[in-house]
Amino acid sequence: MELSARLCGLWALLLGFAGGGGAAPTETQPPVTNLSVSVKNLCTVIWTWNPPERASPNCSLWYFSHFGNKQDKKIASETHRSKEVPLNEEICLQVRSQCSTNESDDRSSWVKKCILPPEGDPESAVTKLQCVWHNLSYMKCTWLPGRNTSPDTNYTLYYWYSSLEKILQCENICREGQHISCSFTLDKGKDSSLNQHSVQVMVKDNAGKIRPSFNIVRLISHVQPDPPQIKSLFIQHGDLYVLGKNPQNFLSRCLSYQVEVNNTQTGTSYVLNVDEPKCDNSESKGNLEGTICFLVHGVLPDTLNTVRMRVKTNKICYEDDKLWSDWSAVMNIGKKTNSTLYITMLLIIPVIVASAIIVLLLYLKRLKIIIFPPIPDPGKIFKEMFGDQNDDTLHWKKYDIYEKQAKEETDSIVLIENLKKTSQ
């Protein structure tokens, strides 16, 4: 038995030399030390750690890290990592050391560090916190009060982006119905690199009774241009040419357009969606520098047309393509209706219609009488025929009876007197 073990050991040693010495068995690295977390600005979370103790001298240390559910995996030699994230929920980072960039080779155990959400009742935090970059010149943030908050709560908004040396407070907070908003200057003209940055926003109350709410706004995600300007309109060969000007701070290739033409006499409306403003006629005025041109076919030149337009950002330059600008001022083209004739017709037509109705009503009344004469009342006729006579007959009948009675009484008296005279 002992001889067999020695032979096996000798055989393994010979195989090791034949294979060039072979690789040493994989050893587990010790974990990183002193992992800590801190917050910079408003929403920048920074994790730092120290290299593992008693690390192998032959190991070139790498650090593998990821957030919860293994999101945002990263392998780097730096002993720190940062992330820009809203601090409304718990955020955890896990780190381990390893000797190569291979995720499964010579790795240590995980070390985890979390940053807790802000203190306070979650139901008291503001809701629907959204920020829009208007015309690349100022940002407007709006929100709704939390459920468990007092109606007279005084809110404060703080913001920060990379061009600022410190966190600033938004001053002009106002209420717009149920929403509360605040605007602050954010001009791209002063910093051409702003498109690549984000704005960190935090809203809380002055008394510290509600839970703070955070938001990270990518500047290219929510951009709303100002309305464009219509410079002139003209009709040529039955086509309408719309000449306009882009809102300030925007290039034509970064915008999508919508032109609306309304015929005031027929009541028809036509909407033209255009991604690139251009006109087919190279001789048109649309070739002027700084002018955008749109061609609308089938516009009636003998009627009055109203034209307006609006724009939105596209995905060539920005992430969001749903925020339309307001409509531009309306411009008219075509023949206008004679206002004097129009007013006269408005006055004459009601008079004519009223007169016709009155005449028609009178005519219909006479015509009804002729066609449908009134039916006589039989009761009235019989009353006229017999009613008075019956009354007279009864009257005379009563008179005769009375007279007869009076006569008989008189005769009786006279008879008695005659009898008395005779007896004497």
MARNU-166704 format. One record per residue (C-alpha): residue number from 1; residue in three letters; x, y, z. Coordinates in nm, 2 decimals. Layout:
{NUM; ALA; {X; Y; Z}}
...
END
This chain:
{1; MET; {0.00; 0.00; 0.00}}
{2; GLU; {0.28; 0.23; 0.09}}
{3; LEU; {0.46; 0.14; -0.23}}
{4; SER; {0.16; 0.22; -0.44}}
{5; ALA; {0.13; 0.57; -0.28}}
{6; ARG; {0.49; 0.65; -0.35}}
{7; LEU; {0.45; 0.54; -0.71}}
{8; CYS; {0.15; 0.76; -0.76}}
{9; GLY; {0.33; 1.06; -0.62}}
{10; LEU; {0.63; 1.00; -0.84}}
{11; TRP; {0.40; 0.97; -1.14}}
{12; ALA; {0.23; 1.30; -1.06}}
{13; LEU; {0.57; 1.47; -1.03}}
{14; LEU; {0.68; 1.34; -1.37}}
{15; LEU; {0.36; 1.47; -1.53}}
{16; GLY; {0.42; 1.81; -1.38}}
{17; PHE; {0.76; 1.84; -1.53}}
{18; ALA; {0.63; 1.71; -1.87}}
{19; GLY; {0.36; 1.97; -1.87}}
{20; GLY; {0.60; 2.26; -1.82}}
{21; GLY; {0.54; 2.29; -1.45}}
{22; GLY; {0.16; 2.36; -1.48}}
{23; ALA; {-0.04; 2.63; -1.31}}
{24; ALA; {-0.06; 2.68; -0.93}}
{25; PRO; {-0.39; 2.60; -0.77}}
{26; THR; {-0.63; 2.89; -0.76}}
{27; GLU; {-0.63; 3.07; -0.43}}
{28; THR; {-0.92; 3.28; -0.30}}
{29; GLN; {-0.84; 3.65; -0.26}}
{30; PRO; {-0.92; 3.84; 0.06}}
{31; PRO; {-1.21; 4.09; 0.05}}
{32; VAL; {-1.17; 4.47; 0.02}}
{33; THR; {-1.16; 4.67; 0.34}}
{34; ASN; {-1.30; 5.00; 0.47}}
{35; LEU; {-1.59; 5.02; 0.22}}
{36; SER; {-1.77; 5.35; 0.29}}
{37; VAL; {-2.04; 5.56; 0.11}}
{38; SER; {-2.10; 5.93; 0.10}}
{39; VAL; {-2.32; 6.18; -0.09}}
{40; LYS; {-2.19; 6.47; -0.29}}
{41; ASN; {-2.39; 6.76; -0.43}}
{42; LEU; {-2.75; 6.64; -0.42}}
{43; CYS; {-2.76; 6.30; -0.59}}
{44; THR; {-2.40; 6.19; -0.65}}
{45; VAL; {-2.33; 5.88; -0.44}}
{46; ILE; {-1.96; 5.79; -0.39}}
{47; TRP; {-1.83; 5.45; -0.27}}
{48; THR; {-1.46; 5.41; -0.16}}
{49; TRP; {-1.27; 5.12; -0.03}}
{50; ASN; {-0.91; 5.00; 0.04}}
{51; PRO; {-0.73; 4.71; -0.12}}
{52; PRO; {-0.76; 4.37; 0.06}}
{53; GLU; {-0.51; 4.29; 0.33}}
{54; ARG; {-0.26; 4.01; 0.28}}
{55; ALA; {-0.32; 4.01; -0.10}}
{56; SER; {-0.10; 3.78; -0.30}}
{57; PRO; {0.21; 3.98; -0.43}}
{58; ASN; {0.18; 3.81; -0.77}}
{59; CYS; {-0.18; 3.93; -0.81}}
{60; SER; {-0.27; 4.23; -1.01}}
{61; LEU; {-0.57; 4.35; -0.83}}
{62; TRP; {-0.90; 4.43; -1.00}}
{63; TYR; {-1.23; 4.52; -0.85}}
{64; PHE; {-1.56; 4.39; -0.97}}
{65; SER; {-1.87; 4.59; -0.85}}
{66; HIS; {-2.24; 4.61; -0.92}}
{67; PHE; {-2.56; 4.76; -0.78}}
{68; GLY; {-2.86; 4.57; -0.66}}
{69; ASN; {-2.98; 4.29; -0.89}}
{70; LYS; {-2.64; 4.29; -1.05}}
{71; GLN; {-2.71; 4.61; -1.25}}
{72; ASP; {-2.43; 4.83; -1.39}}
{73; LYS; {-2.15; 4.57; -1.36}}
{74; LYS; {-1.80; 4.72; -1.37}}
{75; ILE; {-1.45; 4.58; -1.35}}
{76; ALA; {-1.18; 4.85; -1.28}}
{77; SER; {-0.86; 4.89; -1.09}}
{78; GLU; {-0.98; 5.21; -0.91}}
{79; THR; {-1.08; 5.18; -0.54}}
{80; HIS; {-1.38; 5.40; -0.58}}
{81; ARG; {-1.71; 5.42; -0.77}}
{82; SER; {-1.97; 5.69; -0.81}}
{83; LYS; {-2.33; 5.70; -0.94}}
{84; GLU; {-2.57; 5.98; -1.01}}
{85; VAL; {-2.91; 5.85; -0.88}}
{86; PRO; {-3.22; 5.99; -0.71}}
{87; LEU; {-3.20; 5.91; -0.34}}
{88; ASN; {-3.57; 5.82; -0.30}}
{89; GLU; {-3.49; 5.45; -0.23}}
{90; GLU; {-3.21; 5.24; -0.07}}
{91; ILE; {-2.91; 5.20; -0.30}}
{92; CYS; {-2.65; 4.93; -0.24}}
{93; LEU; {-2.32; 4.85; -0.40}}
{94; GLN; {-2.13; 4.52; -0.38}}
{95; VAL; {-1.76; 4.50; -0.43}}
{96; ARG; {-1.51; 4.21; -0.45}}
{97; SER; {-1.14; 4.18; -0.55}}
{98; GLN; {-0.99; 3.95; -0.81}}
{99; CYS; {-0.66; 3.89; -0.98}}
{100; SER; {-0.78; 3.93; -1.34}}
{101; THR; {-1.06; 4.08; -1.54}}
{102; ASN; {-1.21; 3.73; -1.57}}
{103; GLU; {-1.52; 3.74; -1.35}}
{104; SER; {-1.49; 3.38; -1.24}}
{105; ASP; {-1.11; 3.37; -1.17}}
{106; ASP; {-0.95; 3.40; -0.83}}
{107; ARG; {-1.21; 3.62; -0.67}}
{108; SER; {-1.29; 3.73; -0.31}}
{109; SER; {-1.61; 3.73; -0.12}}
{110; TRP; {-1.86; 4.02; -0.16}}
{111; VAL; {-1.85; 4.33; 0.06}}
{112; LYS; {-2.18; 4.53; 0.06}}
{113; LYS; {-2.26; 4.89; 0.15}}
{114; CYS; {-2.59; 5.07; 0.13}}
{115; ILE; {-2.72; 5.43; 0.15}}
{116; LEU; {-3.06; 5.46; 0.31}}
{117; PRO; {-3.35; 5.67; 0.18}}
{118; PRO; {-3.41; 6.01; 0.34}}
{119; GLU; {-3.60; 6.01; 0.67}}
{120; GLY; {-3.96; 6.10; 0.69}}
{121; ASP; {-4.30; 5.97; 0.60}}
{122; PRO; {-4.30; 5.85; 0.23}}
{123; GLU; {-4.66; 5.97; 0.19}}
{124; SER; {-4.55; 6.33; 0.27}}
{125; ALA; {-4.30; 6.35; -0.02}}
{126; VAL; {-4.40; 6.55; -0.33}}
{127; THR; {-4.52; 6.34; -0.63}}
{128; LYS; {-4.49; 6.37; -1.01}}
{129; LEU; {-4.17; 6.58; -0.99}}
{130; GLN; {-4.09; 6.67; -1.35}}
{131; CYS; {-3.86; 6.92; -1.51}}
{132; VAL; {-3.87; 7.06; -1.87}}
{133; TRP; {-3.59; 7.26; -2.04}}
{134; HIS; {-3.77; 7.54; -2.22}}
{135; ASN; {-3.60; 7.66; -2.54}}
{136; LEU; {-3.26; 7.57; -2.39}}
{137; SER; {-3.27; 7.88; -2.18}}
{138; TYR; {-3.45; 7.80; -1.85}}
{139; MET; {-3.58; 7.49; -1.67}}
{140; LYS; {-3.92; 7.47; -1.51}}
{141; CYS; {-4.00; 7.20; -1.25}}
{142; THR; {-4.35; 7.11; -1.14}}
{143; TRP; {-4.48; 6.88; -0.88}}
{144; LEU; {-4.79; 6.79; -0.67}}
{145; PRO; {-4.80; 6.80; -0.29}}
{146; GLY; {-4.78; 6.47; -0.10}}
{147; ARG; {-5.08; 6.31; 0.05}}
{148; ASN; {-5.00; 6.37; 0.42}}
{149; THR; {-4.91; 6.73; 0.39}}
{150; SER; {-5.07; 7.06; 0.50}}
{151; PRO; {-5.22; 7.28; 0.23}}
{152; ASP; {-5.01; 7.58; 0.35}}
{153; THR; {-4.67; 7.39; 0.33}}
{154; ASN; {-4.39; 7.61; 0.20}}
{155; TYR; {-4.17; 7.42; -0.05}}
{156; THR; {-3.81; 7.48; -0.15}}
{157; LEU; {-3.64; 7.35; -0.46}}
{158; TYR; {-3.26; 7.31; -0.48}}
{159; TYR; {-3.07; 7.23; -0.80}}
{160; TRP; {-2.72; 7.16; -0.91}}
{161; TYR; {-2.53; 7.08; -1.24}}
{162; SER; {-2.17; 7.04; -1.33}}
{163; SER; {-2.12; 7.41; -1.42}}
{164; LEU; {-2.22; 7.53; -1.08}}
{165; GLU; {-1.97; 7.56; -0.80}}
{166; LYS; {-2.24; 7.50; -0.53}}
{167; ILE; {-2.60; 7.40; -0.48}}
{168; LEU; {-2.85; 7.68; -0.56}}
{169; GLN; {-3.20; 7.75; -0.44}}
{170; CYS; {-3.49; 7.83; -0.68}}
{171; GLU; {-3.65; 8.15; -0.58}}
{172; ASN; {-3.97; 8.20; -0.78}}
{173; ILE; {-4.20; 7.92; -0.66}}
{174; CYS; {-4.56; 7.97; -0.76}}
{175; ARG; {-4.88; 7.77; -0.75}}
{176; GLU; {-5.07; 7.68; -1.07}}
{177; GLY; {-5.39; 7.52; -0.96}}
{178; GLN; {-5.30; 7.19; -0.78}}
{179; HIS; {-4.95; 7.20; -0.92}}
{180; ILE; {-4.66; 7.39; -0.78}}
{181; SER; {-4.37; 7.50; -1.00}}
{182; CYS; {-4.04; 7.68; -0.99}}
{183; SER; {-3.82; 7.81; -1.28}}
{184; PHE; {-3.45; 7.88; -1.29}}
{185; THR; {-3.21; 8.00; -1.56}}
{186; LEU; {-3.03; 7.73; -1.75}}
{187; ASP; {-2.88; 7.89; -2.07}}
{188; LYS; {-2.70; 7.66; -2.32}}
{189; GLY; {-2.54; 7.97; -2.47}}
{190; LYS; {-2.32; 8.01; -2.16}}
{191; ASP; {-2.21; 7.64; -2.16}}
{192; SER; {-2.21; 7.45; -2.49}}
{193; SER; {-2.14; 7.12; -2.31}}
{194; LEU; {-2.47; 7.13; -2.11}}
{195; ASN; {-2.63; 6.88; -2.34}}
{196; GLN; {-2.42; 6.60; -2.20}}
{197; HIS; {-2.49; 6.68; -1.84}}
{198; SER; {-2.78; 6.63; -1.60}}
{199; VAL; {-2.95; 6.85; -1.34}}
{200; GLN; {-2.99; 6.72; -0.99}}
{201; VAL; {-3.31; 6.84; -0.82}}
{202; MET; {-3.44; 6.81; -0.46}}
{203; VAL; {-3.77; 6.94; -0.32}}
{204; LYS; {-3.85; 6.97; 0.05}}
{205; ASP; {-4.03; 7.20; 0.29}}
{206; ASN; {-3.88; 7.48; 0.50}}
{207; ALA; {-3.98; 7.33; 0.83}}
{208; GLY; {-3.84; 6.98; 0.76}}
{209; LYS; {-4.17; 6.81; 0.81}}
{210; ILE; {-4.20; 6.63; 0.48}}
{211; ARG; {-3.97; 6.37; 0.32}}
{212; PRO; {-3.73; 6.52; 0.06}}
{213; SER; {-3.79; 6.41; -0.30}}
{214; PHE; {-3.51; 6.38; -0.56}}
{215; ASN; {-3.49; 6.37; -0.94}}
{216; ILE; {-3.22; 6.34; -1.20}}
{217; VAL; {-3.30; 6.53; -1.52}}
{218; ARG; {-3.10; 6.45; -1.84}}
{219; LEU; {-3.09; 6.78; -2.02}}
{220; ILE; {-3.15; 6.62; -2.36}}
{221; SER; {-3.45; 6.42; -2.24}}
{222; HIS; {-3.72; 6.69; -2.19}}
{223; VAL; {-3.68; 6.99; -2.42}}
{224; GLN; {-3.96; 7.21; -2.53}}
{225; PRO; {-3.89; 7.48; -2.80}}
{226; ASP; {-4.05; 7.82; -2.82}}
{227; PRO; {-4.31; 7.85; -3.10}}
{228; PRO; {-4.16; 7.93; -3.45}}
{229; GLN; {-4.23; 8.25; -3.64}}
{230; ILE; {-4.41; 8.28; -3.98}}
{231; LYS; {-4.24; 8.55; -4.18}}
{232; SER; {-4.45; 8.55; -4.50}}
{233; LEU; {-4.69; 8.35; -4.71}}
{234; PHE; {-4.74; 8.35; -5.09}}
{235; ILE; {-4.93; 8.14; -5.34}}
{236; GLN; {-4.77; 8.03; -5.67}}
{237; HIS; {-4.92; 7.80; -5.93}}
{238; GLY; {-5.18; 7.69; -5.68}}
{239; ASP; {-4.93; 7.60; -5.41}}
{240; LEU; {-4.89; 7.77; -5.08}}
{241; TYR; {-4.54; 7.86; -4.96}}
{242; VAL; {-4.49; 7.91; -4.59}}
{243; LEU; {-4.17; 8.09; -4.49}}
{244; GLY; {-4.08; 8.08; -4.13}}
{245; LYS; {-3.80; 8.11; -3.88}}
{246; ASN; {-3.69; 7.85; -3.62}}
{247; PRO; {-3.70; 7.93; -3.25}}
{248; GLN; {-3.38; 8.06; -3.11}}
{249; ASN; {-3.11; 7.81; -3.01}}
{250; PHE; {-3.23; 7.53; -3.24}}
{251; LEU; {-3.10; 7.39; -3.57}}
{252; SER; {-3.34; 7.28; -3.84}}
{253; ARG; {-3.21; 6.92; -3.84}}
{254; CYS; {-3.30; 6.89; -3.47}}
{255; LEU; {-3.67; 6.98; -3.51}}
{256; SER; {-3.98; 6.84; -3.66}}
{257; TYR; {-4.26; 7.07; -3.79}}
{258; GLN; {-4.63; 7.08; -3.82}}
{259; VAL; {-4.81; 7.33; -4.04}}
{260; GLU; {-5.19; 7.38; -4.01}}
{261; VAL; {-5.39; 7.55; -4.29}}
{262; ASN; {-5.76; 7.64; -4.22}}
{263; ASN; {-6.00; 7.76; -4.49}}
{264; THR; {-6.24; 8.01; -4.31}}
{265; GLN; {-6.51; 7.99; -4.58}}
{266; THR; {-6.53; 7.61; -4.63}}
{267; GLY; {-6.44; 7.52; -4.27}}
{268; THR; {-6.18; 7.26; -4.39}}
{269; SER; {-5.85; 7.21; -4.22}}
{270; TYR; {-5.52; 7.06; -4.34}}
{271; VAL; {-5.23; 6.96; -4.13}}
{272; LEU; {-4.88; 6.90; -4.28}}
{273; ASN; {-4.62; 6.71; -4.08}}
{274; VAL; {-4.26; 6.78; -4.20}}
{275; ASP; {-3.93; 6.64; -4.07}}
{276; GLU; {-3.72; 6.86; -4.29}}
{277; PRO; {-3.83; 7.20; -4.42}}
{278; LYS; {-3.78; 7.25; -4.79}}
{279; CYS; {-3.96; 7.37; -5.10}}
{280; ASP; {-3.96; 7.21; -5.44}}
{281; ASN; {-3.93; 7.54; -5.62}}
{282; SER; {-3.56; 7.64; -5.60}}
{283; GLU; {-3.65; 8.00; -5.70}}
{284; SER; {-3.87; 8.05; -5.40}}
{285; LYS; {-3.79; 8.28; -5.12}}
{286; GLY; {-3.73; 7.98; -4.89}}
{287; ASN; {-3.36; 7.97; -5.00}}
{288; LEU; {-3.29; 8.28; -4.80}}
{289; GLU; {-3.04; 8.22; -4.52}}
{290; GLY; {-3.20; 8.15; -4.19}}
{291; THR; {-3.55; 8.09; -4.34}}
{292; ILE; {-3.74; 7.76; -4.34}}
{293; CYS; {-3.98; 7.69; -4.62}}
{294; PHE; {-4.28; 7.46; -4.64}}
{295; LEU; {-4.49; 7.37; -4.95}}
{296; VAL; {-4.86; 7.30; -4.91}}
{297; HIS; {-5.05; 7.18; -5.22}}
{298; GLY; {-5.41; 7.23; -5.31}}
{299; VAL; {-5.48; 7.56; -5.13}}
{300; LEU; {-5.77; 7.76; -5.28}}
{301; PRO; {-5.63; 8.10; -5.37}}
{302; ASP; {-5.98; 8.27; -5.40}}
{303; THR; {-6.07; 8.20; -5.04}}
{304; LEU; {-5.93; 8.33; -4.70}}
{305; ASN; {-5.69; 8.08; -4.54}}
{306; THR; {-5.53; 8.11; -4.19}}
{307; VAL; {-5.19; 7.95; -4.13}}
{308; ARG; {-5.00; 7.86; -3.82}}
{309; MET; {-4.72; 7.62; -3.73}}
{310; ARG; {-4.54; 7.46; -3.43}}
{311; VAL; {-4.23; 7.25; -3.37}}
{312; LYS; {-4.09; 6.98; -3.14}}
{313; THR; {-3.74; 6.82; -3.09}}
{314; ASN; {-3.66; 6.50; -3.28}}
{315; LYS; {-3.44; 6.20; -3.18}}
{316; ILE; {-3.15; 6.31; -3.40}}
{317; CYS; {-3.04; 6.56; -3.13}}
{318; TYR; {-3.26; 6.48; -2.83}}
{319; GLU; {-3.42; 6.19; -2.65}}
{320; ASP; {-3.77; 6.32; -2.63}}
{321; ASP; {-3.99; 6.39; -2.94}}
{322; LYS; {-4.33; 6.44; -2.78}}
{323; LEU; {-4.31; 6.80; -2.64}}
{324; TRP; {-4.47; 7.03; -2.90}}
{325; SER; {-4.42; 7.40; -2.87}}
{326; ASP; {-4.72; 7.64; -2.86}}
{327; TRP; {-4.87; 7.74; -3.19}}
{328; SER; {-4.72; 8.04; -3.37}}
{329; ALA; {-4.92; 8.35; -3.43}}
{330; VAL; {-5.18; 8.31; -3.71}}
{331; MET; {-5.12; 8.46; -4.05}}
{332; ASN; {-5.38; 8.50; -4.32}}
{333; ILE; {-5.36; 8.48; -4.70}}
{334; GLY; {-5.63; 8.49; -4.97}}
{335; LYS; {-5.93; 8.71; -5.06}}
{336; LYS; {-6.12; 8.85; -4.77}}
{337; THR; {-6.50; 8.87; -4.78}}
{338; ASN; {-6.65; 9.22; -4.82}}
{339; SER; {-6.72; 9.32; -4.46}}
{340; THR; {-6.99; 9.59; -4.56}}
{341; LEU; {-7.18; 9.34; -4.77}}
{342; TYR; {-7.14; 9.08; -4.50}}
{343; ILE; {-7.28; 9.31; -4.23}}
{344; THR; {-7.57; 9.42; -4.46}}
{345; MET; {-7.66; 9.06; -4.53}}
{346; LEU; {-7.66; 8.99; -4.16}}
{347; LEU; {-7.90; 9.27; -4.10}}
{348; ILE; {-8.13; 9.21; -4.40}}
{349; ILE; {-8.16; 8.84; -4.38}}
{350; PRO; {-8.32; 8.83; -4.03}}
{351; VAL; {-8.57; 9.10; -4.13}}
{352; ILE; {-8.67; 8.91; -4.44}}
{353; VAL; {-8.71; 8.58; -4.26}}
{354; ALA; {-8.92; 8.74; -3.98}}
{355; SER; {-9.15; 8.91; -4.23}}
{356; ALA; {-9.19; 8.59; -4.43}}
{357; ILE; {-9.28; 8.40; -4.11}}
{358; ILE; {-9.54; 8.67; -4.01}}
{359; VAL; {-9.71; 8.67; -4.35}}
{360; LEU; {-9.70; 8.29; -4.36}}
{361; LEU; {-9.87; 8.27; -4.02}}
{362; LEU; {-10.15; 8.51; -4.12}}
{363; TYR; {-10.20; 8.34; -4.45}}
{364; LEU; {-10.22; 8.00; -4.29}}
{365; LYS; {-10.47; 8.12; -4.04}}
{366; ARG; {-10.71; 8.25; -4.31}}
{367; LEU; {-10.65; 7.94; -4.52}}
{368; LYS; {-10.74; 7.73; -4.21}}
{369; ILE; {-11.06; 7.91; -4.16}}
{370; ILE; {-11.16; 7.87; -4.53}}
{371; ILE; {-11.07; 7.50; -4.55}}
{372; PHE; {-11.19; 7.41; -4.20}}
{373; PRO; {-11.48; 7.64; -4.11}}
{374; PRO; {-11.59; 7.64; -3.74}}
{375; ILE; {-11.86; 7.37; -3.66}}
{376; PRO; {-12.17; 7.53; -3.50}}
{377; ASP; {-12.27; 7.42; -3.15}}
{378; PRO; {-12.61; 7.24; -3.16}}
{379; GLY; {-12.68; 7.31; -2.80}}
{380; LYS; {-12.65; 7.68; -2.86}}
{381; ILE; {-12.89; 7.66; -3.16}}
{382; PHE; {-13.15; 7.47; -2.96}}
{383; LYS; {-13.12; 7.71; -2.67}}
{384; GLU; {-13.19; 8.00; -2.90}}
{385; MET; {-13.49; 7.82; -3.05}}
{386; PHE; {-13.66; 7.69; -2.74}}
{387; GLY; {-13.50; 7.84; -2.44}}
{388; ASP; {-13.67; 8.18; -2.45}}
{389; GLN; {-14.00; 8.05; -2.55}}
{390; ASN; {-14.02; 7.81; -2.26}}
{391; ASP; {-13.94; 8.09; -2.03}}
{392; ASP; {-14.22; 8.30; -2.18}}
{393; THR; {-14.47; 8.02; -2.18}}
{394; LEU; {-14.40; 7.95; -1.82}}
{395; HIS; {-14.43; 8.32; -1.74}}
{396; TRP; {-14.77; 8.35; -1.91}}
{397; LYS; {-14.88; 8.03; -1.76}}
{398; LYS; {-14.81; 8.16; -1.42}}
{399; TYR; {-14.98; 8.49; -1.50}}
{400; ASP; {-15.30; 8.31; -1.62}}
{401; ILE; {-15.32; 8.10; -1.30}}
{402; TYR; {-15.27; 8.41; -1.08}}
{403; GLU; {-15.53; 8.61; -1.28}}
{404; LYS; {-15.78; 8.32; -1.27}}
{405; GLN; {-15.74; 8.28; -0.90}}
{406; ALA; {-15.78; 8.65; -0.84}}
{407; LYS; {-16.10; 8.65; -1.05}}
{408; GLU; {-16.26; 8.36; -0.88}}
{409; GLU; {-16.20; 8.52; -0.54}}
{410; THR; {-16.36; 8.84; -0.65}}
{411; ASP; {-16.66; 8.67; -0.80}}
{412; SER; {-16.72; 8.48; -0.47}}
{413; ILE; {-16.73; 8.80; -0.27}}
{414; VAL; {-16.97; 8.96; -0.51}}
{415; LEU; {-17.20; 8.66; -0.49}}
{416; ILE; {-17.21; 8.67; -0.12}}
{417; GLU; {-17.30; 9.03; -0.11}}
{418; ASN; {-17.58; 8.98; -0.36}}
{419; LEU; {-17.72; 8.70; -0.15}}
{420; LYS; {-17.72; 8.92; 0.16}}
{421; LYS; {-17.91; 9.19; -0.02}}
{422; THR; {-18.17; 8.95; -0.14}}
{423; SER; {-18.24; 8.81; 0.20}}
{424; GLN; {-18.31; 9.15; 0.34}}
END
